[in-house]
């Protein structure tokens, strides 16, 4: 699930080109944990079905955890209605019901200006 691993983020300040997408390590940890539990269940049951089932559950839960940087806020929509702003830090959304509509960059950008002559 590419959208769960890689999120679209706000651009860096100062007009620099934004870095590539970042990996959401919490989403990867959710997938690996569910796969580990499925592997244990597969060994106990001597069947590959628990591994397959837990891998699907982990893949479905991967979009849930999101991480906002210190200067970012996420606009959360639930079924198209505004729910609120989340961040900074780790927050969870309900897969297939909630979505992050946009990321708001709250950094202050300063520009130098010359005093006007009269």
Secondary structure, DSSP 8 states (H G I E B T S, - for coil): -HHHHB------GGG-------B-HHHHHHHHHHHHHHHHHHHHHTSSHHHHHHHHHHHHHTTTEEEE-TTEEEEEEETTEEEEEE-SEEEE--TTTEEEEEEEE-------------
